[in-house]
Amino acid sequence: MLLIRRAFLPARLAVRTYATVPRDPRFAQVTPALLNQFAGVLSSPKSSILSSLTGGPWTTVEADDLATFNEDWMGKYKGKSTCVVRPKSTEELAQIMRICYDNDVAIVPQGGNTGLVGGGVPVHDEVVISLASMNRVRSFDATSGTLVCDAGCILENLDAHVGQHGYMMPLDLGAKGTCHIGGNVATNAGGLRFLRYGSLHGSVLGLEVVLPNGEILHNLGTLRKDNTGFDLKQLFIGSEGTIGIITGVSIATPRRPLATNVAVFGVPSFEAVQTTFQRTKKHCAEILSAYEFIDGETYGLVQTNPSRGVRDVFAERHPMYVLIETSGSCKAHDDEKLQGLLEELLEEGIVNDGVLAQDESQVHTLWALRESAPESYARQGKVYKYDISMPIERMYELVEHMREHYDKAGLLDKPGRPGLVKAVGGYGHVGDGNLHINIVAERYDPSIEEATVPHIYEWIRDVRGSVSAEHGLGLAKANAIGYSKEPLMVEYMQRIKSLFDPKGLLNPYKVSGSV
Amino acid sequence: MLLIRRAFLPARLAVRTYATVPRDPRFAQVTPALLNQFAGVLSSPKSSILSSLTGGPWTTVEADDLATFNEDWMGKYKGKSTCVVRPKSTEELAQIMRICYDNDVAIVPQGGNTGLVGGGVPVHDEVVISLASMNRVRSFDATSGTLVCDAGCILENLDAHVGQHGYMMPLDLGAKGTCHIGGNVATNAGGLRFLRYGSLHGSVLGLEVVLPNGEILHNLGTLRKDNTGFDLKQLFIGSEGTIGIITGVSIATPRRPLATNVAVFGVPSFEAVQTTFQRTKKHCAEILSAYEFIDGETYGLVQTNPSRGVRDVFAERHPMYVLIETSGSCKAHDDEKLQGLLEELLEEGIVNDGVLAQDESQVHTLWALRESAPESYARQGKVYKYDISMPIERMYELVEHMREHYDKAGLLDKPGRPGLVKAVGGYGHVGDGNLHINIVAERYDPSIEEATVPHIYEWIRDVRGSVSAEHGLGLAKANAIGYSKEPLMVEYMQRIKSLFDPKGLLNPYKVSGSV
């Protein structure tokens, strides 16, 4: 749901901001001799190694042909690796890691390359290890709903696979057609089902991980309960590929709901967004599967720059909007619960107006209002985006604060005083305290960047929020960790990093522990 | 639900098995000089220090008066600590830890002392640090349902506290009136709501932890989403007090359900238990809150040795029984779903018979059949118990296998051939693959013990099960970890242990990483 078209992306900002990380001279250069070592441990070097280097039994390509591996999908982060390895098995991957370890070669693990913070692409010439050729479902137990699969399986394919048995994946996100389950786990992806099915820390049952020195941690159990020692797999969930490469995932999948309903309400204030959330939890408790909000600014932009399928469903505009989704096993029951909620909200005047989808097509129309928000922003101008979390009651304050902040700085465009900042709006997973704040600018400009960072991070720190709710730190926010974690925490993270990766070869320059 | 009366406990076995762990000579003896150092950092040494030593401003007691801290509630594990410290704040606790660290004094953290594996009591003369005086609710956010509290808060009290706002704790267990939330988190407690609300790895949002050297990790955030670096708190969930003492807990609480229903079915086989589970998940999906089973052996014992409130609800006996609980926000809807399930199961002949509770009192009557199982076993003789998990389809096989195994060993009591083993039965949280296997013996006898261990652990290893599903390793199973975790995993656990506790002072002799 977060997909933004490449054309809209802030390439200039990226170049200015990230090109300055110096290459670590401890890392060896990739040479044909190294690739020959790789080739020696791979069953099919011709299909498993792509390189711009020549001189061995691999596939030699032009440097430009490696762009899909060197650059993130947004074109924001760009490395210059000369080699991509796609092992076909955990054992092959382990041997490649061992060779890199022995030769001081830096590595970046790569899944579907759908990340938003530059965590999955090389910064300099790191060897790209792609999981794309490890995409086998290993087993599915239809009694317990436990799926075991390779890390390179695409999320949407897995959802279809377990769907045959009446189950579904416990996470869903816009990039599902491309992202790998291994990448989802490595970045602790949140997404749209988080409110209902919770964190991957709860639903991942086991992991198979190759450590930087080539050791394989076999922790791919399928047990829901296992209290035998420290739960090591938890460390790899959200580690962003810096302490090991996840090669296998065991995950608990919930029953696929038989009925889905969606309602959208226009509400008078952010306070009403919260009251509505309370009432929704009361009426819909166990069937609530999403509680999203968009502000008036965003709704207006969505209507001004409509995507396909978007239309205005209200007779008049409201200050705020919320979208509620329910998922259950009995449509009649769910309809009744949602209807009860709707009546209470309208009767008590908590919401101004409400629309309840009557069929599948209307479900899509209502979701389009929320899902098309990123694109509508991008159509309006250049966009600065921040993915943050905080206590729900403070969420919208930040949007208002930033608007005022740009106004004071003389940057906000107003009648009679033109400014670079055209709009400041917010939307997001309010049920999880997760806000996506968007700043629309006439152009990317240092004056805006300087007015924004670190100011916005300081504000988040002061309300004990997170500077990265669900996207991770990657390269983009590697230096911002201090706004959400105290120095002692960061110090222990660095020690954990050293414990697993003493040479610092795995995904260098990223997160905090790696530098 | 696992409470067993002290009188029924296998004291002789315990003495034979655990008394042989030698004291680590690296640890310093506790002296009055040390206690005086403690006293110097405590606001109220008189109420915070209990000791059998004399010579300072603390409360001196007879050695016997420390028994409640030195022994577990079952009387199975018994240490001989001379000193119990009950700090009143995180800062006080941190200073005590620092003093112990500087003086090489070993420590055992203690919550409600309700554990089942000897993890919360001293083995020798470790200083007991009790969290009992840290029992303050720090905050509760009624919008998000986030509770922040001291680790020494009693689970039932917390449930009552959040209950005032329409929420409930995401875990429930028999010891709730005594156990501390800090202990629950430190042991990754499972319990009766696990099937619905999942693992503490998912619901714990933040922890405040004092490390062995007295450093305080401030990781007590209230955010549902926070992807900034490694999720260190996960390491402490289930670490059994071996790498830090949890002093504060932030936890997400779900809405308290407005309706609860219970049904019990008599079914012809364990295969039918599984089929019924599938059908139940289909019909009751989002309202299912417990799926428990007891076998015919257990049901018979429950009727032969009835606890208060137990009665036979079936006209005839069945090979297996399942108990289903639903919790939802609308009683009429839940009744309808459960009725639909009942009809399908009976019409298709999947179950033999079924009873649906008609009121609150019948809910208790049906739960009593399952909850009184441990006591009924204990009334029948001496009981060996194993808390294990494995793939659901293999679960009952183990009970049958052990019965046959004792038969072959000439230990099973049969007509015409008396034997020490009177009965082998099983019950448990089948929805989580968690079996409690019970072996009733005429007396505790080495011949039974030798026939059981390591045989049962080997069987569990071979089906990739866990030798401790929810009780932890503690002292009891410290040496059994190898049956569920490979050597490399154990090696990394030991490294993690050394990283946080280089002197090995915290909860020594326990789990595997500690030795």
Interface residues (C-beta under 8 A of the other chain):
Chain A: D141 A142 T143 S144 G145 G166 T187 N188 G190 F194 G198 S199 H201 G202 S203 E215 I216 L217 H218 N219 G221 T222 L223 R224 K225 D226 N227 T228 G229 F230 D231 L232 Q234 L235 I237 G238 S239 I243 R255 P257 L258 Q274 F277 Q278 K281 K282 H283 C284 A285 E286 I287 S327 G328 S329 C330 H333 E336 K337 S389 M390 P391 I392 E393 H429 D432 G433 N434 R464 G465 S466 V467 S468 A469 E470 H471 G472 L473 K477 A480 I481 S484 K485 E486 L488 M489 V490 Y492 M493 R495 I496 K497 L499 F500 V511 S512 G513
Chain B: D141 A142 T143 S144 G145 G166 T187 N188 G190 F194 G198 S199 H201 G202 S203 E215 I216 L217 H218 N219 G221 T222 L223 R224 K225 D226 N227 T228 G229 F230 D231 L232 Q234 L235 I237 G238 S239 I243 R255 P257 L258 Q274 F277 Q278 K281 K282 H283 C284 A285 E286 I287 S327 G328 S329 C330 H333 E336 K337 S389 M390 P391 I392 E393 H429 D432 G433 N434 R464 G465 S466 V467 S468 A469 E470 H471 G472 L473 K477 A480 I481 S484 K485 E486 L488 M489 V490 Y492 M493 R495 I496 K497 L499 F500 V511 S512 G513
